[in-house]
Amino acid sequence: MFISFEGIDKSGKTTQTSLLAQYLEERGHRVLKTSEPGGTKLGKKVKEILLAPSHPQMSKISELLLYLADRAEHVEKIIKPALAQGKIVIIDRFADATLAYQGYGRELEIEWIEELNRIVTQGILPDITFLLDINPSLARQRGKKKDRIEQEEQSFHQRVHQGYLELAKSHPQRIKVVPGEETPEIIHFTIREMLSPYLASDEQRKNSPEKAHPKRALIEGSEDVI
């Protein structure tokens, strides 16, 4: 099973990723917790370039391609092997983040980004995505140290926030909007309730005679698992 967490910066994704990983591990699941950018050795170097405030004038295209390079390495070296081993992969940001930030935020062409995402993810799509929904104004009040992206003006973060909501409307079967302004404990229990039927379905699949592993396909306008 592949689970992703999405949301604007300071929405609480890292906290919820850790809480869910701990919850699943305590129940005997093998879990890989990871994040983007920076989920591989190469990715860590890419992350430094992407988020360093010393690169304020980075072009939109350069930024996009760096994020995609990070994802291509991450999928090949970390995500695919873990899924093949039957682990539950929990990731802090994945392909939806690029659509929200570089598509809606930077106002690059959405269809172009979707095609590039298909290539670098090798067709892998999360089974379920938790979108932590929080007002951008509130999120900006969290934490003092800000990276290059977090330092962007408020209008940028508003576009990203709206982009995430648009993605959730387009993919309601996969992307679950979670109120992100509650306490971490309430958010965690909400996520557990939303995840429960997916876990049951995954266990049923594993215990079926065929034990077939469905191919996850990132197809525009489709939530099908084929």
Helices and strands as residue ranges (DSSP letters): E 2-6, H 13-26, E 31-35, H 41-51, H 60-74, I 75-79, H 80-84, E 88-92, H 95-98, I 99-105, H 110-121, E 128-133, H 136-139, H 154-170, E 175-179, H 184-207
